[in-house]
Amino acid sequence: MHAEEASPTTAQTVRTRLHELAAALMARDMNVRVDERHGALVAKNPAAEQTGDPPGRHMNPGLSQTVALSVHDDNTLHWYWQWSGADRGAPPEYEYMCPAGDADAAAGKVAQVLRLIDEPAGAGQ
């Protein structure tokens, strides 16, 4: 769902939901970049960049995740994981996460995916 295609009310709701999730992620010590135009955000675990490990130890030392909003047929917004396509030229793939009104649940799921392997679950919350 692209925010520029939405009605003014929906566009405002998209902005509100994006910033609710961004705030919930920042409360979990994540860095967040909001992309209102595309109805998405990118969360990043800054702790992954602070390791003393040599490059290559982690698959993605940046540990980032894109999360997108989508409008369902019933006109409700929902969060989706955005994954890379199967190969370099493939479009992204989307996997349902939860309703957009539950920013805390979405933030918890994203934080769990982005946590470092040796960090206990729930750290930073």
matplotlib code that plots the C-alpha trace (Angstrom):
import matplotlib.pyplot as plt

x = [0.0, 1.5, 0.5, 0.3, -2.6, -4.6, -7.4, -6.5, -8.0, -6.3, -3.0, -3.2, -4.0, -1.0, 1.3, -0.2, 0.3, 3.9, 4.9, 3.2, 5.3, 8.4, 7.9, 7.4, 10.5, 12.6, 11.4, 13.1, 16.4, 15.9, 16.8, 13.9, 13.6, 10.0, 8.9, 5.5, 5.3, 5.5, 3.7, 6.7, 9.5, 13.0, 14.0, 17.7, 19.4, 22.3, 23.8, 24.7, 27.1, 28.8, 30.2, 34.0, 33.5, 35.3, 33.2, 31.4, 30.6, 27.0, 25.1, 23.9, 25.8, 23.2, 20.3, 17.6, 14.0, 11.4, 7.8, 5.0, 1.4, -1.3, -5.0, -7.2, -10.5, -12.4, -10.4, -8.4, -4.6, -2.3, 1.5, 3.5, 7.1, 8.8, 11.4, 13.9, 12.7, 14.1, 16.9, 18.4, 15.8, 12.7, 10.2, 9.9, 7.7, 5.3, 4.2, 1.3, 2.3, -0.7, -3.3, -1.8, -3.6, -1.4, 1.9, 3.2, 2.7, 4.3, 7.3, 7.8, 7.9, 10.4, 12.6, 12.7, 13.8, 16.5, 17.9, 21.5, 21.8, 23.6, 21.2, 18.5, 14.9, 13.2, 16.5, 16.1, 12.4]
y = [0.0, 3.3, 6.3, 8.6, 6.4, 6.6, 8.9, 11.8, 10.0, 6.8, 8.6, 10.2, 6.8, 5.3, 8.1, 7.6, 3.8, 4.1, 6.6, 4.4, 1.4, 3.6, 4.8, 1.3, 0.1, 3.0, 2.2, -1.2, 0.5, 0.1, 2.7, 3.4, 5.1, 5.8, 5.9, 7.5, 7.6, 3.8, 3.0, 1.2, 1.5, 0.0, -1.0, -1.6, -3.1, -0.7, -3.2, -5.4, -2.7, -2.4, -5.9, -6.5, -9.5, -9.5, -8.8, -11.9, -13.4, -12.3, -12.8, -9.2, -7.1, -4.3, -6.6, -4.5, -5.4, -3.7, -3.7, -2.5, -1.6, -2.9, -2.2, -5.2, -5.5, -4.5, -1.2, -2.2, -1.8, -4.6, -5.0, -7.3, -8.4, -7.4, -10.0, -9.9, -11.8, -15.2, -13.6, -10.2, -9.2, -10.6, -8.3, -8.3, -10.9, -10.1, -12.2, -11.2, -10.1, -8.5, -5.8, -2.3, -1.1, -3.4, -1.5, -3.1, -6.7, -5.7, -4.1, -7.1, -9.4, -7.1, -6.8, -10.6, -11.0, -8.3, -9.4, -10.7, -14.5, -14.1, -11.5, -12.9, -12.6, -9.5, -7.5, -3.8, -4.0]
z = [0.0, -1.0, 1.2, -1.8, -3.2, 0.0, 0.8, 3.1, 6.1, 5.3, 4.6, 8.1, 9.6, 7.8, 9.2, 12.7, 12.7, 11.3, 14.0, 16.7, 15.7, 15.3, 18.9, 20.2, 18.4, 19.7, 23.2, 22.6, 21.7, 17.9, 15.3, 13.0, 9.6, 8.6, 4.9, 4.9, 1.1, 0.9, 4.1, 5.6, 8.1, 8.6, 12.1, 12.9, 15.9, 16.6, 19.1, 16.1, 14.8, 18.2, 18.3, 18.3, 15.9, 12.6, 9.5, 8.3, 11.7, 11.5, 8.2, 8.4, 10.9, 10.4, 11.5, 9.9, 9.0, 6.8, 8.0, 5.7, 6.1, 3.8, 3.5, 3.4, 1.5, 4.6, 4.6, 7.8, 8.0, 8.9, 9.4, 7.1, 7.2, 4.0, 2.9, 0.1, -3.1, -4.0, -6.1, -6.8, -9.4, -7.6, -6.0, -2.2, -0.5, 2.2, 5.2, 7.5, 11.0, 12.9, 12.8, 12.5, 15.7, 17.8, 17.6, 20.8, 19.5, 16.2, 17.9, 20.1, 17.1, 15.2, 18.3, 18.7, 15.0, 15.3, 18.7, 18.7, 19.2, 22.5, 23.8, 26.1, 24.7, 26.1, 26.6, 26.0, 26.8]

ax = plt.figure().add_subplot(projection="3d")
ax.plot(x, y, z, "-o")
ax.set_aspect("equal")
plt.show()
